[in-house]
Amino acid sequence: MGRWRRGWILAKQSWRLLRSHKGLLGFPVLGALLALVLVAPPAVAGAYFLDEGDTVPGIALLAVAVYLGSFIAAFIGVGLAAAVDAALRGEPAGLGQGLGAATSRLGAISGWALITAVLSVLLRALESRGELAAIAAALIGGAWSVISLLAVPAIALEKVGPVAALRRSASIFKEQWSGQIVGMAAIGGGVFLFVMLPALILIGIGALVLSGSGSAGIGGEVLIAIGVVVFAIGAVLSSALRQVFAVVLYRWATSGEAPQGFSAEDLRGAVRIKGARAAA
């Protein structure tokens, strides 16, 4: 069985875990709400000041917005990873349990947020320096997203600091890069195909209806609204599924044992493990 088929099977197994613990979906929803409440105000204010020519307060507010966004993403990610790990062990898993775990790791989360925020700013600056620089930024960003994928589970499960977590994630990446890429691609492709693509089609149809005349405009607005909601649901679902798979991959890579609900055969086929585990 090919790696892509294995990755798709693992994506479906991640979905089954998420479906059986619906409280896990509360993490990305909470993250979106926190971003709206905490990140949007300084971001909008910073953009306003820059537009008015007030560079110093504008840049300062945008820097605050970037860091807050990174912190919220890290905090929610660590909480979700801790809750997923509890669910895999058959223990009670929910929003309160995960947020409690994240709160106990605020130091590491703060450090990780600073690293990701600085990298984000540097990549945005690189993108603005021409086409070749934009391509380089895209390549660096893509490599970072894969290499750092397991840093959040490392912070959540091993209680390590941000630098140690990145080293841990990079080390695992070097051993089984194909499992990370294929599994994440299967999750992203599945959510896009079954959720986000229909949402985009609804939005497109609604826009076409609105471009017409008569009373049909109301129907167009409804279609666009439904499409936006479905797209947002897809984004939440994709975020949760990615974290489920990241935790499963992390536990498999560090212990060599398949978590409950996941097939050891599928993990062996989708993840390249060097040394003795590959022969196990």
KOLZA-55288 format. One record per residue: chain; y, x, z of N, C-alpha, C, O, CB in turn; residue number from 1; residue in three letters. Coordinates in steps of 0.1 Angstrom, whole numbers. Glycine has a CB too. Example, Ala and Ser with C-alpha at 12.3 -4.5 7.8 and 13.67 -1.06 7.14 Angstrom:
% residues 2
R  chain  n.Y  n.X  n.Z  ca.Y  ca.X  ca.Z  c.Y  c.X  c.Z  o.Y  o.X  o.Z  cb.Y  cb.X  cb.Z  n  res
R  A  -57  132  78  -45  123  78  -33  132  78  -33  142  85  -45  113  90  1  ALA
R  A  -22  128  71  -11  137  71  0  129  79  11  134  80  -6  141  57  2  SER
% end
This chain:
% residues 280
R  chain  n.Y  n.X  n.Z  ca.Y  ca.X  ca.Z  c.Y  c.X  c.Z  o.Y  o.X  o.Z  cb.Y  cb.X  cb.Z  n  res
R  A  -12  8  0  0  0  0  12  9  0  13  18  8  0  -10  12  1  MET
R  A  22  6  -9  34  14  -10  43  13  2  42  4  10  42  10  -22  2  GLY
R  A  52  23  3  61  24  15  71  12  14  74  6  25  69  37  14  3  ARG
R  A  75  7  3  84  -4  2  78  -17  7  84  -25  14  90  -6  -12  4  TRP
R  A  65  -18  4  58  -30  8  56  -29  24  57  -39  31  44  -32  1  5  ARG
R  A  53  -17  29  52  -15  43  65  -19  50  66  -25  60  48  -1  46  6  ARG
R  A  76  -14  44  89  -17  49  92  -31  50  98  -36  60  100  -10  42  7  GLY
R  A  88  -39  40  91  -53  40  82  -60  50  87  -69  57  87  -59  26  8  TRP
R  A  70  -56  52  62  -61  63  68  -59  77  68  -68  85  47  -55  62  9  ILE
R  A  73  -47  79  79  -44  91  92  -52  93  95  -56  105  83  -29  92  10  LEU
R  A  99  -55  83  111  -63  84  107  -77  88  114  -83  96  118  -64  70  11  ALA
R  A  96  -82  83  91  -96  87  87  -96  101  89  -105  109  80  -100  78  12  LYS
R  A  80  -85  106  76  -84  120  88  -83  129  88  -89  140  67  -71  122  13  GLN
R  A  99  -76  125  111  -76  132  117  -90  133  122  -94  144  121  -66  126  14  SER
R  A  116  -98  123  121  -111  123  114  -120  132  119  -129  139  121  -117  109  15  TRP
R  A  100  -118  133  92  -126  142  96  -124  156  97  -133  164  77  -123  140  16  ARG
R  A  99  -111  160  103  -108  173  116  -114  176  118  -120  187  104  -92  175  17  LEU
R  A  125  -113  167  139  -119  169  138  -134  170  145  -140  179  148  -115  157  18  LEU
R  A  129  -140  162  128  -155  163  122  -160  176  125  -170  181  119  -160  151  19  ARG
R  A  113  -151  182  107  -155  195  116  -152  207  113  -156  218  93  -148  196  20  SER
R  A  126  -145  204  136  -142  215  150  -144  210  158  -135  207  135  -127  220  21  HIS
R  A  153  -157  208  166  -161  202  178  -156  209  189  -155  204  166  -176  200  22  LYS
R  A  176  -153  222  188  -148  230  193  -135  225  204  -131  227  184  -147  244  23  GLY
R  A  185  -127  217  189  -115  212  200  -116  202  208  -107  200  177  -108  205  24  LEU
R  A  201  -128  195  212  -131  186  225  -132  192  236  -131  186  209  -143  178  25  LEU
R  A  225  -134  205  238  -135  213  246  -122  213  258  -122  214  235  -139  227  26  GLY
R  A  239  -110  211  246  -98  211  255  -96  200  267  -93  202  236  -86  212  27  PHE
R  A  251  -97  187  260  -96  176  271  -106  176  282  -104  172  253  -96  163  28  PRO
R  A  268  -118  180  278  -129  181  288  -125  191  300  -127  188  271  -143  185  29  VAL
R  A  284  -121  203  294  -116  213  302  -104  208  314  -104  210  287  -112  226  30  LEU
R  A  296  -95  201  303  -84  195  314  -88  185  325  -83  186  294  -75  188  31  GLY
R  A  311  -98  177  321  -104  168  332  -110  175  344  -108  171  314  -114  158  32  ALA
R  A  329  -118  185  340  -124  193  349  -114  200  361  -115  200  334  -134  203  33  LEU
R  A  343  -104  206  350  -93  213  359  -86  203  371  -83  206  341  -84  220  34  LEU
R  A  354  -83  191  362  -76  181  374  -85  177  385  -80  175  354  -73  169  35  ALA
R  A  372  -98  176  383  -107  172  393  -107  183  405  -108  180  377  -121  170  36  LEU
R  A  389  -108  196  399  -109  207  405  -96  210  417  -95  213  392  -114  219  37  VAL
R  A  398  -85  210  403  -72  215  408  -62  204  417  -55  206  392  -65  223  38  LEU
R  A  401  -63  192  405  -53  182  416  -59  172  424  -51  168  392  -50  174  39  VAL
R  A  415  -71  169  424  -77  159  439  -76  164  447  -72  156  421  -92  157  40  ALA
R  A  443  -79  177  457  -78  180  463  -64  178  473  -63  172  458  -81  195  41  PRO
R  A  457  -53  183  463  -40  181  463  -36  166  472  -29  161  457  -29  189  42  PRO
R  A  452  -40  159  451  -37  145  463  -44  137  469  -37  129  438  -41  139  43  ALA
R  A  465  -56  140  476  -64  133  489  -58  136  498  -56  128  475  -79  136  44  VAL
R  A  491  -56  150  504  -50  154  506  -36  148  518  -33  144  504  -49  169  45  ALA
R  A  496  -28  147  497  -15  142  501  -15  127  510  -8  122  485  -7  143  46  GLY
R  A  495  -24  120  498  -26  105  512  -31  104  519  -27  94  488  -36  99  47  ALA
R  A  517  -39  112  530  -45  112  540  -33  114  550  -32  106  533  -56  122  48  TYR
R  A  538  -25  124  547  -14  127  548  -4  115  559  1  111  543  -7  140  49  PHE
R  A  536  -1  110  536  8  98  544  2  86  551  9  79  522  11  94  50  LEU
R  A  542  -11  84  549  -17  73  564  -17  75  572  -17  66  544  -32  72  51  ASP
R  A  568  -17  88  583  -17  91  588  -2  92  600  0  94  585  -24  105  52  GLU
R  A  579  7  90  584  21  90  583  28  104  587  39  105  597  22  85  53  GLY
R  A  578  21  114  576  27  127  563  34  128  553  28  132  578  16  138  54  ASP
R  A  562  46  123  550  53  122  542  56  135  530  53  136  552  66  114  55  THR
R  A  549  61  145  543  65  157  536  54  164  524  55  167  553  72  166  56  VAL
R  A  543  43  167  536  32  174  525  25  165  515  20  170  546  21  178  57  PRO
R  A  528  25  152  518  20  143  505  27  143  494  21  144  523  19  129  58  GLY
R  A  506  41  142  494  49  142  487  48  156  474  47  156  497  63  139  59  ILE
R  A  495  48  166  489  47  180  481  34  182  470  34  187  500  48  190  60  ALA
R  A  487  23  177  480  10  179  467  9  170  457  4  174  489  -1  175  61  LEU
R  A  468  15  158  456  15  149  445  24  155  433  21  154  460  20  135  62  LEU
R  A  449  35  161  439  44  168  432  36  179  420  37  181  446  57  173  63  ALA
R  A  440  29  187  434  21  198  425  10  192  414  8  197  445  14  206  64  VAL
R  A  429  4  181  420  -6  175  407  0  170  396  -6  171  427  -13  163  65  ALA
R  A  408  12  164  396  18  159  386  22  170  374  20  169  399  31  151  66  VAL
R  A  392  27  181  383  31  192  377  19  199  365  19  202  391  39  202  67  TYR
R  A  385  8  200  380  -4  206  368  -10  198  358  -14  203  391  -14  208  68  LEU
R  A  370  -9  185  360  -14  176  347  -6  177  336  -11  178  364  -14  162  69  GLY
R  A  349  7  178  337  16  180  330  14  193  318  14  194  341  31  178  70  SER
R  A  338  12  204  333  10  217  325  -3  218  314  -4  223  344  10  227  71  PHE
R  A  331  -14  212  324  -27  212  311  -26  205  301  -31  210  333  -38  206  72  ILE
R  A  311  -19  193  299  -18  185  288  -10  193  276  -14  193  301  -11  172  73  ALA
R  A  292  1  200  283  9  207  278  1  220  266  1  223  289  22  212  74  ALA
R  A  287  -6  227  283  -13  239  273  -24  235  262  -26  242  295  -19  245  75  PHE
R  A  276  -32  225  267  -43  221  254  -37  216  243  -43  218  274  -52  210  76  ILE
R  A  254  -26  208  242  -20  203  233  -15  214  221  -17  213  246  -9  194  77  GLY
R  A  238  -8  224  230  -4  235  224  -15  243  213  -15  246  239  5  244  78  VAL
R  A  232  -26  245  227  -37  252  216  -44  244  206  -48  250  238  -47  254  79  GLY
R  A  218  -46  231  207  -52  223  195  -43  223  184  -48  224  212  -54  209  80  LEU
R  A  196  -30  222  185  -21  221  177  -22  234  165  -22  234  189  -6  219  81  ALA
R  A  184  -22  246  177  -24  259  170  -37  259  158  -38  265  187  -23  270  82  ALA
R  A  176  -48  254  169  -61  255  157  -61  246  147  -67  249  179  -72  251  83  ALA
R  A  158  -55  234  147  -55  225  135  -47  231  124  -51  230  151  -48  211  84  VAL
R  A  138  -36  237  128  -28  243  121  -36  254  109  -35  255  134  -15  249  85  ASP
R  A  128  -44  262  122  -52  272  113  -63  266  102  -65  271  133  -59  281  86  ALA
R  A  118  -69  255  110  -79  248  97  -73  243  87  -79  243  118  -85  237  87  ALA
R  A  98  -61  238  86  -54  232  76  -51  243  64  -50  241  90  -41  225  88  LEU
R  A  81  -49  256  72  -47  267  67  -60  273  60  -59  283  79  -38  277  89  ARG
R  A  71  -71  268  67  -84  273  75  -88  285  70  -97  293  52  -84  277  90  GLY
R  A  86  -82  288  95  -85  299  106  -95  295  109  -96  283  101  -72  305  91  GLU
R  A  112  -102  305  123  -111  302  134  -103  295  138  -93  299  128  -118  314  92  PRO
R  A  139  -108  284  149  -102  276  160  -112  272  157  -123  267  144  -95  263  93  ALA
R  A  172  -108  275  183  -117  272  197  -110  273  197  -98  275  183  -129  282  94  GLY
R  A  207  -118  271  220  -113  270  224  -106  283  230  -95  283  230  -124  267  95  LEU
R  A  222  -112  295  225  -107  308  218  -94  310  224  -84  315  223  -117  319  96  GLY
R  A  205  -93  308  197  -81  310  203  -70  302  204  -58  307  183  -84  307  97  GLN
R  A  205  -72  289  210  -62  280  224  -57  284  227  -45  283  210  -66  266  98  GLY
R  A  233  -66  287  246  -62  291  247  -54  304  255  -45  305  255  -74  292  99  LEU
R  A  237  -57  313  236  -50  325  232  -35  322  237  -26  328  226  -56  334  100  GLY
R  A  223  -34  313  218  -20  309  229  -13  302  231  -1  305  206  -21  300  101  ALA
R  A  237  -19  294  248  -13  287  259  -9  297  265  2  295  254  -22  276  102  ALA
R  A  262  -17  307  272  -14  317  268  -1  324  277  6  328  274  -26  326  103  THR
R  A  255  1  327  251  13  334  252  25  326  250  36  331  237  11  339  104  SER
R  A  255  24  313  256  36  304  270  37  298  271  42  287  245  35  293  105  ARG
R  A  280  33  305  294  33  300  298  46  296  306  48  286  303  26  310  106  LEU
R  A  295  57  304  299  70  301  294  75  287  302  80  279  294  80  311  107  GLY
R  A  281  73  285  275  77  272  281  68  260  284  74  249  260  76  272  108  ALA
R  A  283  56  263  288  47  253  302  51  249  306  50  237  288  32  258  109  ILE
R  A  310  54  259  324  58  257  325  71  248  333  72  239  332  61  270  110  SER
R  A  316  80  251  315  92  243  311  90  229  316  96  220  306  102  250  111  GLY
R  A  301  82  227  296  79  214  306  71  206  308  74  194  283  70  215  112  TRP
R  A  313  62  212  324  55  205  335  64  201  340  63  190  330  44  215  113  ALA
R  A  338  75  208  348  84  204  343  92  192  351  94  183  351  94  216  114  LEU
R  A  331  96  192  325  104  181  326  95  168  331  100  158  311  108  183  115  ILE
R  A  321  83  169  321  74  157  335  70  152  338  69  140  313  62  160  116  THR
R  A  344  69  162  358  65  158  365  77  151  371  74  141  366  61  171  117  ALA
R  A  363  89  156  369  100  150  363  102  136  371  105  126  367  113  158  118  VAL
R  A  350  101  134  344  103  121  349  92  112  351  95  100  328  102  123  119  LEU
R  A  350  80  116  355  69  108  369  72  103  372  70  91  356  56  116  120  SER
R  A  378  77  111  392  80  107  391  92  97  399  91  87  400  84  119  121  VAL
R  A  383  102  99  382  113  90  377  109  76  382  114  66  373  124  96  122  LEU
R  A  367  100  76  362  95  64  372  87  56  373  88  44  349  87  66  123  LEU
R  A  379  78  63  390  70  56  401  80  51  406  77  40  396  60  66  124  ARG
R  A  404  90  58  414  100  53  409  107  41  416  109  31  418  110  64  125  ALA
R  A  396  110  41  390  117  29  390  108  17  392  113  6  376  122  33  126  LEU
R  A  387  95  19  386  86  8  399  85  0  399  82  -12  382  72  13  127  GLU
R  A  410  87  7  424  85  1  428  97  -7  439  97  -12  434  82  12  128  SER
R  A  420  107  -8  424  120  -15  418  121  -29  416  132  -33  420  132  -6  129  ARG
R  A  415  110  -35  410  111  -49  396  106  -50  389  104  -40  412  125  -54  130  GLY
R  A  392  105  -63  378  99  -66  367  108  -61  358  103  -55  377  97  -81  131  GLU
R  A  368  121  -63  358  130  -58  357  130  -43  346  131  -38  360  145  -63  132  LEU
R  A  368  130  -36  368  130  -22  362  116  -17  355  116  -7  383  131  -16  133  ALA
R  A  365  105  -24  359  93  -20  344  93  -22  337  87  -13  365  81  -29  134  ALA
R  A  339  99  -32  325  100  -34  319  108  -23  308  105  -17  321  107  -48  135  ILE
R  A  325  119  -19  320  128  -9  320  120  5  311  121  12  329  141  -7  136  ALA
R  A  331  112  7  331  104  19  320  94  20  314  92  30  345  97  20  137  ALA
R  A  317  88  8  306  78  8  293  85  11  284  79  18  306  71  -6  138  ALA
R  A  291  97  5  278  104  8  277  108  22  266  107  28  277  116  -2  139  LEU
R  A  288  113  28  288  117  42  285  105  51  277  106  60  301  124  46  140  ILE
R  A  292  94  48  290  82  56  276  77  55  271  72  65  300  71  51  141  GLY
R  A  270  77  43  256  72  42  247  81  49  238  76  56  253  72  27  142  GLY
R  A  249  94  48  240  103  56  241  101  71  232  102  78  243  118  52  143  ALA
R  A  254  99  75  256  97  90  249  85  95  244  84  105  271  97  92  144  TRP
R  A  250  74  87  244  61  91  229  62  93  224  55  102  248  50  81  145  SER
R  A  223  71  85  208  73  86  205  82  98  197  79  106  202  78  73  146  VAL
R  A  212  94  98  209  104  108  212  99  122  205  102  132  217  116  106  147  ILE
R  A  222  90  124  226  85  137  220  72  140  223  67  151  241  84  137  148  SER
R  A  211  67  132  205  54  134  199  52  148  200  42  154  195  51  123  149  LEU
R  A  192  63  152  184  62  165  191  67  177  186  68  188  171  69  163  150  LEU
R  A  204  70  175  212  75  187  214  64  197  213  66  209  226  80  182  151  ALA
R  A  217  52  192  219  41  201  206  37  209  207  36  222  224  28  194  152  VAL
R  A  195  36  203  182  35  211  180  46  221  175  44  232  170  33  202  153  PRO
R  A  184  58  217  182  70  226  191  68  238  186  71  250  185  83  219  154  ALA
R  A  203  64  236  212  61  248  207  50  256  207  51  269  227  58  243  155  ILE
R  A  202  39  250  197  28  257  184  31  265  182  26  276  195  16  248  156  ALA
R  A  175  38  259  161  39  264  159  52  272  151  52  281  151  39  253  157  LEU
R  A  166  63  269  164  75  276  176  79  285  176  89  292  162  86  266  158  GLU
R  A  187  71  284  199  73  293  205  87  291  209  93  300  195  71  307  159  LYS
R  A  205  92  278  210  105  275  225  103  271  230  92  268  202  112  264  160  VAL
R  A  232  114  270  246  114  266  247  113  251  237  114  244  253  126  271  161  GLY
R  A  259  112  246  261  110  231  256  121  223  250  119  212  275  107  228  162  PRO
R  A  259  134  227  255  145  219  240  147  219  234  149  208  262  158  225  163  VAL
R  A  234  145  230  219  146  231  213  135  223  202  137  217  214  145  246  164  ALA
R  A  219  123  223  213  112  216  214  115  201  205  111  193  221  99  219  165  ALA
R  A  225  121  196  226  124  182  216  134  178  210  133  167  240  129  179  166  LEU
R  A  214  144  187  204  155  184  190  148  183  182  152  174  204  166  194  167  ARG
R  A  187  139  192  174  132  192  172  124  179  162  125  173  173  123  204  168  ARG
R  A  182  117  175  182  109  163  180  118  151  172  115  142  194  100  162  169  SER
R  A  188  129  150  187  138  139  173  144  138  167  146  127  198  148  139  170  ALA
R  A  167  148  149  154  154  150  143  144  144  135  148  137  150  158  164  171  SER
R  A  144  132  149  134  122  144  136  119  129  127  118  121  136  109  152  172  ILE
R  A  149  119  125  152  117  111  146  128  102  140  125  91  167  117  108  173  PHE
R  A  146  140  106  140  151  99  125  149  97  119  153  87  143  164  105  174  LYS
R  A  119  143  107  104  141  106  100  129  98  90  130  91  99  140  120  175  GLU
R  A  107  118  99  103  106  91  114  98  85  117  87  88  95  97  101  176  GLN
R  A  121  105  77  133  99  70  129  87  62  137  77  62  140  109  61  177  TRP
R  A  117  87  55  114  76  46  112  63  54  116  53  48  101  79  38  178  SER
R  A  107  63  66  105  51  73  118  45  77  119  32  76  97  54  86  179  GLY
R  A  128  53  81  141  47  84  147  40  72  152  29  72  150  58  90  180  GLN
R  A  148  48  61  154  43  49  147  30  43  154  20  40  155  53  38  181  ILE
R  A  134  31  42  127  20  36  128  7  45  130  -4  40  112  24  34  182  VAL
R  A  126  9  58  126  -2  67  140  -9  67  141  -21  66  123  2  81  183  GLY
R  A  151  -1  68  164  -7  68  168  -13  54  174  -23  54  174  4  71  184  MET
R  A  163  -7  43  166  -12  30  159  -26  29  164  -35  23  161  -3  19  185  ALA
R  A  146  -27  34  139  -40  33  146  -51  41  147  -62  37  125  -38  38  186  ALA
R  A  151  -47  53  159  -57  61  171  -61  54  174  -73  53  162  -51  75  187  ILE
R  A  179  -51  49  192  -54  43  190  -62  30  197  -72  27  199  -42  39  188  GLY
R  A  179  -59  22  176  -66  10  172  -80  13  176  -89  5  166  -58  2  189  GLY
R  A  163  -82  23  158  -95  26  169  -104  30  170  -116  26  148  -94  36  190  GLY
R  A  178  -100  40  189  -108  44  198  -111  33  203  -123  32  196  -101  56  191  VAL
R  A  201  -101  25  210  -104  14  205  -114  4  212  -123  0  214  -91  6  192  PHE
R  A  192  -113  1  186  -122  -9  185  -136  -4  187  -145  -12  172  -117  -13  193  LEU
R  A  181  -138  8  178  -151  13  190  -158  21  190  -170  23  166  -151  22  194  PHE
R  A  199  -150  25  210  -156  32  224  -153  26  231  -162  23  210  -150  47  195  VAL
R  A  227  -140  24  241  -137  19  243  -140  4  254  -145  1  243  -122  21  196  MET
R  A  233  -139  -4  235  -142  -18  237  -157  -20  246  -161  -27  222  -138  -26  197  LEU
R  A  229  -166  -14  232  -180  -14  246  -183  -9  253  -192  -14  222  -188  -7  198  PRO
R  A  250  -176  2  264  -179  7  274  -175  -3  284  -182  -5  266  -171  20  199  ALA
R  A  273  -164  -10  282  -160  -20  282  -169  -32  293  -172  -38  279  -145  -25  200  LEU
R  A  271  -175  -35  270  -185  -46  278  -197  -42  285  -203  -50  255  -188  -49  201  ILE
R  A  276  -202  -30  283  -213  -25  298  -211  -25  306  -219  -30  279  -217  -11  202  LEU
R  A  303  -199  -21  317  -196  -21  322  -196  -36  333  -201  -39  319  -182  -15  203  ILE
R  A  314  -190  -45  318  -190  -59  319  -203  -65  329  -206  -72  308  -181  -67  204  GLY
R  A  309  -212  -62  310  -226  -67  322  -233  -61  329  -240  -68  297  -233  -64  205  ILE
R  A  324  -231  -48  336  -238  -42  349  -233  -48  358  -241  -50  336  -235  -27  206  GLY
R  A  350  -220  -52  362  -215  -58  364  -221  -72  375  -224  -76  362  -200  -59  207  ALA
R  A  353  -223  -79  353  -229  -92  358  -244  -91  366  -249  -99  340  -228  -99  208  LEU
R  A  352  -251  -81  356  -265  -79  371  -266  -76  378  -274  -81  348  -271  -68  209  VAL
R  A  376  -257  -67  390  -257  -64  399  -254  -75  411  -258  -76  393  -247  -52  210  LEU
R  A  394  -246  -85  402  -242  -96  404  -254  -106  412  -253  -115  396  -231  -104  211  SER
R  A  396  -265  -104  397  -276  -112  408  -285  -107  417  -281  -100  384  -284  -113  212  GLY
R  A  408  -298  -111  418  -307  -107  411  -319  -101  399  -321  -102  427  -311  -119  213  SER
R  A  420  -328  -95  415  -341  -90  411  -339  -75  414  -329  -69  404  -346  -98  214  GLY
R  A  404  -349  -70  400  -350  -56  388  -341  -53  384  -340  -41  396  -364  -52  215  SER
R  A  383  -335  -63  371  -326  -61  374  -314  -52  365  -307  -48  365  -322  -74  216  ALA
R  A  388  -311  -51  392  -299  -43  386  -299  -29  383  -289  -24  407  -299  -43  217  GLY
R  A  385  -311  -23  380  -312  -9  366  -307  -9  362  -299  0  380  -326  -4  218  ILE
R  A  358  -311  -19  344  -306  -20  343  -291  -21  335  -284  -15  337  -312  -31  219  GLY
R  A  353  -285  -29  353  -270  -30  356  -263  -17  350  -253  -14  364  -267  -40  220  GLY
R  A  365  -269  -9  369  -263  4  357  -263  13  354  -254  21  380  -270  10  221  GLU
R  A  349  -274  13  337  -276  21  327  -265  17  321  -259  26  331  -290  20  222  VAL
R  A  325  -263  4  315  -254  -1  319  -239  4  310  -232  8  313  -254  -16  223  LEU
R  A  332  -236  2  336  -223  7  334  -221  22  330  -210  26  351  -221  3  224  ILE
R  A  338  -231  29  336  -230  44  322  -228  48  319  -220  56  342  -243  51  225  ALA
R  A  313  -236  41  298  -235  44  294  -221  40  286  -214  47  290  -245  37  226  ILE
R  A  298  -216  29  294  -203  24  299  -192  34  291  -182  36  300  -200  10  227  GLY
R  A  311  -193  39  316  -183  48  308  -183  61  305  -172  66  331  -185  51  228  VAL
R  A  305  -194  66  297  -196  78  283  -190  76  278  -182  85  296  -210  83  229  VAL
R  A  277  -193  65  263  -188  62  264  -172  60  255  -165  65  258  -194  49  230  VAL
R  A  274  -167  54  276  -153  52  277  -146  66  271  -136  68  288  -150  43  231  PHE
R  A  285  -152  75  287  -147  88  274  -147  96  271  -137  103  297  -155  96  232  ALA
R  A  266  -158  94  253  -158  101  244  -147  95  236  -141  103  246  -172  98  233  ILE
R  A  245  -145  82  237  -134  76  241  -120  82  232  -112  85  239  -134  62  234  GLY
R  A  254  -118  84  258  -105  90  253  -104  104  248  -93  108  273  -105  90  235  ALA
R  A  253  -114  112  248  -114  126  233  -111  126  228  -103  133  251  -127  133  236  VAL
R  A  226  -118  117  211  -117  116  208  -103  112  198  -97  117  206  -127  106  237  LEU
R  A  215  -97  102  212  -84  97  214  -73  108  206  -64  110  221  -80  85  238  SER
R  A  225  -75  116  228  -66  127  217  -66  137  212  -55  142  241  -69  133  239  SER
R  A  212  -78  141  202  -79  151  189  -73  146  182  -66  153  200  -93  155  240  ALA
R  A  185  -76  133  173  -71  128  173  -56  127  162  -49  129  170  -77  114  241  LEU
R  A  184  -50  123  185  -36  122  182  -29  136  176  -19  137  199  -31  116  242  ARG
R  A  188  -35  146  186  -29  159  172  -31  164  166  -22  171  196  -36  169  243  GLN
R  A  165  -42  161  151  -44  164  143  -33  158  135  -27  164  147  -58  160  244  VAL
R  A  145  -31  145  137  -21  138  140  -7  143  131  1  144  140  -22  123  245  PHE
R  A  153  -4  146  156  9  151  149  12  164  144  23  166  171  10  154  246  ALA
R  A  148  2  173  141  4  186  126  5  183  119  14  190  143  -8  195  247  VAL
R  A  120  -3  175  106  -2  171  103  12  166  93  19  170  102  -13  161  248  VAL
R  A  111  17  156  110  30  150  111  41  161  103  51  161  120  32  139  249  LEU
R  A  120  39  170  123  50  180  110  50  189  106  61  192  135  46  188  250  TYR
R  A  105  39  194  94  39  203  81  45  196  74  52  202  90  25  208  251  ARG
R  A  80  42  183  69  47  175  70  62  173  60  69  175  67  40  162  252  TRP
R  A  82  66  170  84  81  167  82  89  180  78  101  179  97  83  161  253  ALA
R  A  86  83  191  85  91  203  72  90  211  68  99  218  96  87  213  254  THR
R  A  64  80  208  52  78  216  39  78  206  28  81  211  52  65  223  255  SER
R  A  41  75  193  30  74  184  22  61  186  12  60  179  21  86  186  256  GLY
R  A  27  52  194  20  39  196  28  28  191  40  28  192  17  37  211  257  GLU
R  A  21  19  184  28  7  178  32  -3  189  24  -7  197  20  0  168  258  ALA
R  A  45  -7  190  49  -17  200  41  -30  198  37  -33  187  64  -19  199  259  PRO
R  A  41  -38  208  34  -51  207  40  -60  196  52  -61  195  34  -58  220  260  GLN
R  A  32  -65  187  37  -74  177  39  -67  163  42  -73  153  50  -80  181  261  GLY
R  A  37  -53  164  38  -45  151  25  -38  148  18  -34  158  50  -35  153  262  PHE
R  A  22  -37  136  10  -31  131  11  -15  131  20  -10  125  5  -36  118  263  SER
R  A  1  -9  138  1  6  137  -2  11  123  4  21  118  -10  11  146  264  ALA
R  A  -10  3  115  -13  7  102  0  7  93  2  15  85  -23  -2  96  265  GLU
R  A  8  -4  95  20  -5  87  30  6  91  37  11  82  26  -19  89  266  ASP
R  A  31  9  104  40  19  108  36  33  102  44  41  98  41  20  123  267  LEU
R  A  23  35  103  18  48  97  21  49  82  24  60  77  3  50  100  268  ARG
R  A  20  38  75  22  38  61  36  39  57  40  44  46  16  26  55  269  GLY
R  A  45  33  65  60  33  62  67  45  68  78  48  63  66  20  67  270  ALA
R  A  62  51  78  69  62  84  61  75  83  49  76  87  71  59  99  271  VAL
R  A  67  85  78  60  98  76  61  106  89  72  110  93  66  106  64  272  ARG
R  A  50  108  95  50  116  108  42  129  106  31  129  101  43  108  119  273  ILE
R  A  48  140  109  42  153  107  33  156  119  34  150  130  53  164  106  274  LYS
R  A  24  165  117  16  171  128  4  162  131  -1  155  122  24  173  140  275  GLY
R  A  1  162  144  -11  155  148  -11  140  147  -21  134  144  -14  158  162  276  ALA
R  A  1  134  148  2  120  147  -2  115  133  -8  104  132  16  115  151  277  ARG
R  A  2  122  123  -1  118  110  -16  117  108  -21  109  99  5  128  100  278  ALA
R  A  -24  125  115  -38  125  113  -45  115  122  -57  113  122  -44  139  115  279  ALA
R  A  -37  109  132  -43  101  142  -48  88  136  -53  79  143  -33  98  153  280  ALA
% end
